[in-house]
Amino acid sequence: MTQIDYAKKGEITPLMKVVAEEERLSPEYIRNGVASGIIVIPSNSKNHSTKYIGIGKGLRTKVNANIGTSPDVVDIEGEIRKAHIAEKYGADTIMDLSTGGSLSLIRRKIKEAFSGPLGTVPIYEIACRKAEMKIDFREAKEDEILDIIEEHAKDGVDFVTVHCGVTKCVIDTLKSQGRIMDIVSRGGAILAAWMEYNKKENPLYSHFDKVLDIAREYDLTLSLGDGLRPGSIIDSTDRPQIEELIVLGELRDRALEAGVQVMIEGPGHIPIHEVKMNVEIEKSICKGAPFYVLGPIVTDIAPGYDHITSAIGGALAAAYGADFLCYVTPAEHIGLPTEDDVKEGVIATRIAAHAGDIAKGLSGALDIDKKISTARRRLDWKKQRKLAINPEKIAAEKGVGTCTMCGNYCAIKIIEQYVTSETGKKQKPEINQKSKIHRSM
């Protein structure tokens, strides 16, 4: 029995109760959301995480952090440290995107190190294994591609990205239309190359029932990947992207009927004025399925600052209804992220998610803003530090008083002394001679 099976029978599971309490919602709301496919609770039924989260409509916007080795940098302990950093600064989930070293060992170690749900992209491992064997990855058998999904499930993975929508028809559309950046998804590119070489349909699409059987056995949440997501804002919202989304919408229906939880992955690179439209299109085509977006990045001109470009897009996407934001680090488009890049990416994306939650009008979203504003009004730095999204930005020794930006000219202090205070209204201001502003004529 999967979470959807229980939900459709009207049963509220322990996982649903935990999510309901965390979100300040009724268990019945969560149950109904899972049953209708607008909420997912990624949790491998045979290897539970210690922390359960819900993703979907009416819930707090969640944040994912990508970590993992590369063929050039295989430092497992370094990735474990990144997992700890991601959790410390508020990531709700982690995706292990490793492509170097013992991938099974790495994901098991990350699973042990991180309390929340873990996601992976199984198709990466097929390519890596073939490379180790000095075999062209395009020679992988269909059964190998499908079996690797089950291997990940056995290792305790809670959700997997599967690029089932990269079909022959979608690739034909891509070829006929053309793009500046054809395919920037690694998983999408691997499958497109395999299809071209073997002259066959994408096995994740043609054997989707087998994918569903595996997912059902482990209650594995499928994150239907956007292999045709735009890698440039110039390519945004084009025919290949939308055609793939239509395929994913159809697969979402099949998954829900089979009792398998599903999220839909989204772009990518989108200019600001198309963010709302992209969220609305996904919600319409995929019938409200949770939308998991990478960023989105709203301009291509800022290598080294793409945690900012993506936070802008992420805040808008969340405000318009996206449910799950995949972080982007400053190293995006440059190289493997460092530990500090992971920290900056998580914090920037959490800010975006919270801003979106305020716009959504989620219950309690404004509570912490009110508390920190009250502390700021009182010049209470210790309280501000406690409430800040990153307390380290405020010096621990700060107590109560003005900061060095304004000093005696602090607006809050001036109003407190001379406007709102009854005794202060009668006093003449004492000007510190050293602080006088001199004007030159």
N, C-alpha and C positions, 0 to 999 in steps of 0.2 A: 504493500500500500504506500502510495506517495502522498505528499502533502495535499496535492490536488484531489486525490481520491478521497481522503478524509474530509476535505473541505466540501466536496460535492455531496457527501453523505450527511453534511450538517454537523460534523464532529470538529471540535476545537482542540487542536493538539497542543502539547506543552510548548512547542516552538512558537505557535501562534500567540499563546498567552504571554510569552516573554517579549515578543515584538510589540504586542498591544500595550504592555506596561511601559516599555521603553518609549513608545511613540505617543503615550497619553491618549490612546484610542481604545475603543471597545474591542474585545476579542472577536465579537461577531463581525465587526467591520473588517478585521484582518482575514477572518475565515472567508467572508464573501469575496474579498479582493483576490485571495488565492484561487478560489473556485472559478472566478470569472477571468483570471489571467492578467489582472491589472496590478497584482502584487506577487513578488516571488520572495522566498526565504531560502537562499542558497545554503544547503547543508547536506553533505553526503550522509546518507542514512546508515552507512556501515562504518563511518569514521567521522563522528561529529566534531565540529569546532567547539571551543569552549565559550564562544561568543556568537550569538545569533543576531542577525539583522534582517530587516525587511526592506525591500526596494520596490517603490511603486507609488501609485496615486495616494495623495494625502499623507505620505510619510516624509520624514526629513530627507532632504537630498543627500545621497551617500557619495563618498569619495573613494576612488581606487588608486592605488600606487603600483606602478609597474617596476619590477626589479628583475635581475637576472644576469647571468654571465653572457659573454660573447665569445666567438671563436678566438679573439685576440686577448681577452682578459678573463681568465678563469680563476676567480678568487671566491670560493664558497663562503669563507668566513666573512669576507667583505659584504657579500649579499645578505648574510644573516644579520650583520650590523645594520644594513639598510632596512631590513624588515623591522628591526627593533625601533629604528628612527621613525619609520613610517607610522608605526603604531603609537609611539610616544607623541607625535604631533597630530594624531587624529585620523589617520586613514582607517576607513571602515573595512576595506578588503585589500588584498594584495594579489597581483597577477605575477606569476613567475614566467618570464619570457626567455628563459635561458636557452642558449644555443651553443654552449661550450661546456665540456666536462661531462660528468655522469649526471644526466638530466634527472633520472629517477631519484638518485641520492639527494640532489639539490632540492627538488620539490618536497621530498619527505622531511628534510631538515628545515626548510622554510615553514612547512606545515606545523612542525614542532615549535618553531620560534614565534609564530604569530597566532594570536588567539582568535582572530576573525576568519571569515571565509577565504579560501584560496582558489584562485582561478589559473588556468593554463591554456596554452594553444597547442593541442596535440600534434598538429601537422608539422610543427617545427621539428619535432623529434624524429619524424620519418626522414626529413632532409638531413638531419645531423647524423643519424645512424648510417644512412647510405654513404655520406661523405667519409665516415670513419672506415667503411668497408671499401672505399675507392670505387664506389658504384654511383652512377648518375641517379640522382633522386627521382628523376622522371621514370625510372624503371621499377619503382615501387609497385607492388601488387595492390589491387583494390582491398583485399582482405587485410593487408598490412596497415593500410590507412585507417580502416575501421577498427582493427584490433587495438591500435595504439590508444584510442579513446578509452577503451576498457582498462588498459594498463594505468592510465591516469586516474580513473575512478577508483581502482583498487588501491592506489597510493593515497587516497583520501581527499582528492581534489573535490571541491564543492561546486564549481562551475567551469565550463570549458567554452572557449570560443571556437565555433565551427563555421567555416565559410561556405555554407551550403547554397548560398544564392549566386555564387560565381558559376553560372551555367553557360552552355555553349551560346545560347541566344544573347545573353548579356555580353559575352566577349565579342560576339559578332557586332553588336551595337557599338561597343568601344572601338573596334577596328574601323567601322564606317564613319564614326563621328570624329575621332581623334581628340587628343587632349594635350595640354602642355606636360602634365605628369600623368602618364597612363595608369599604372597601378602602383600605389605606394604601400599597400598592405603586404607584409611579408607572406602571410598565409594565403592571401588572394593571389599573389604572384606565383607562389609555389604550385598552387592548384591549376592556375591558368597555364603554366608551363607544362605541367603533367598532362593536361587535357590536349594541348596542342601536339605534344609528342606522341601520345597514345591514340589520338583521334577518337576519344571517348568523352562521354559526359562526366561531369564532376561526380565522383563516387559518393561524396557526402550528400549529394542531391538525389542521385539515382537509387541509392540505398538508404534513403532517409529513414525508412522503417527500421532498419538495423540500428541506426543511430538512436532512434527512439527506444528500442528494446534495451540498449545499454544504459541509456539515461534513466529509464524507468526502474531498472534493477537497483540502481544506487541513489535514486531520487536526485540525480545529477541535473543541475540547472543548465540549460543550453543558452549560451549567449550567441545569437545568430549574427555572425560577423559581417561587417561591411567591407568586403574585399574590394569594392569599387568606390570606396570613399574618396572624395577629392583630396589631392595633395597640394592643391593650389587654389586660392580663392577664385581664380579665373575659370576653373573647371567646376565650380560649385553648382549643385542642383541641376546637373545635366542628365541626359537620357540614360546613360549607363547606371548612374547612381540610383535614379528613380526606378528603373526596370528591376534592378537587384532588390530594391526595397519591396516592390510588388511581390517578387518571389518569396521574400522573407515573410511577408504577410500571410501568404498561403501556407507556408510551413508552420507558422505560428498556430494557425487553426488546427493543423494536423497534430501538432504537439499537445495542445490543450486537450484535444479529444482523447489522446493517448495517456493523459494524466502526467505529462511532463512539463515542468516549469520552464518558461522561456522569457528571455530579454532580447531586445533588438538593439544592435550596435549602430551608431550613427557617425556622421562626419565629425571631425576632419577639419578641413579648411573651409570656412564659410564667412563671407563678408557680413558685417553687422546687420544689414537690412534684410538678410535672408535667414537669419537664425530662427525667428518666430515661425516663418513659413515651413522650415524644415521640421520643427517640432510638431507643428499641426499636421503636416503630411504624414509623418510617422504614426501619430496617434490615430489618424483616420484610417490609414491603410492597415495598420496592425491592431486595430480595435482596442486601443488603450494599453497595449503591452508596455511594460517598463522600458524606457528609452535610455540607453547607455551611450553617452557621447564622449568622444576624444577631444577635449577642449570645450567647444570648437575654437580653433585659431582664427582670428578675424583679420589678420594681415600677415603677409609673408616677408615683411622687411626687417624682422627683429630677431635674427639668430642670437642666442645668448640671453634673450629676454622673453622667450616664448611661454614661460610660466605666467607672464603678464598678459600677453596677447590671448592666451587660452583662458585666463581668469576672467577677462572681459567677456569673451564668448560664453564661458561657462555660467557666469552670473545671469546673462540674458537667457540662455537655454533653460536654466533651472527656473527662472521666473516664468517662462512660457510653458513649463510643464515637463521638462526633462527630469528624470528621476535619479540618475547615476552619472557622476562626472569622473572620467578618467583623467588623472592629473597629467600635466605636461611640465617637464622640468626645464631649467635654463639650458640644459645640454641637448634638448631636442634639436635635430638637424645638425648636430655637431659631433656628438660621441656618446659613449656610455656614461650615464650620470654618476657623479660622485655622491658620497654620503650627504654632503652639504646641498647638492642639487636635489636630492630626494626630500630633504627637509624643506627647502624653499618651494618645491613643487607641491608638497602636501599642504603647506600653510596657505599658499596662494589659492589653491583649489578649495580649501575649506572656507576661505573668505567668500569665494564665489558662490559656493553652495549655500552658505548662510544668508548672503544677500538675496539669493533666489527664494529661499524659504520665507523671508520677510515679505517679498513680493507676492508669494503664493498665499500669504495670510495664514500660515500654519499656526496652530495653537501653541503659544509659548515662545514663538520665534523671537519676539521682541523683548522677552523678559531680561535676557542678559544685556541687551543694549540699554535698557532702562537702568539696570543696576550699575553698569560701568559709567553711564552718564551721570548718575547720582554721585558716584565716587569722584568723578571728575569735577563736579560742581563743588564738592567739599575739599578739593585738592588733596584727596586721600590716595596717595600713590601706592600704598601697600594693597589696598582694595583693588585698585586698577590693575595692578600686577597680577593679582589672583584671578581676575576675570578676563584678562587679555588672552587672545588666541595664541600668542607666543609671549609668555611672561618674561622671557629672557631679554626682551627688548627694553624692559624697564629695570633700571638698576635696583638691586635688592635693598640697598641702604636708603633709598628714597622713603621718606616718611610722610609728613604733611607740609604743604607749602608750595610756593610757586616754583616754576622751572626757570632755567637760564634763558629761555627764549624771550620772555617779557619782564621777568623780575618784578620791580615795583609797578610796572605798567601792565600787569596782568589784568585783563578785563574782568575776570571772575572776582579777583580781589577788590578791584575798584568798585564794582557794583555792590559787593558785599559790604564794603566800608561806608560808601557815600550815597547809595540809592535805596537798598532794601533795609539797611539798618536804621532804626529810628534815631539813635544817637549820632550815627555817622552823617545823617543829612544835615545836622547843625554844625558839623566841624568844617573848618577850612582845610583844604588839602595841604599836606606837608610835602614840599618838593625836595627831594634829595638833590643837592647842587651838582653832584657828580653825574646825575642822571638827566640833567637838563638837555634839551635838544636845541642846539644853536643853528640858526639859519644864516646863511651868508647872502648878502644882497648883491 
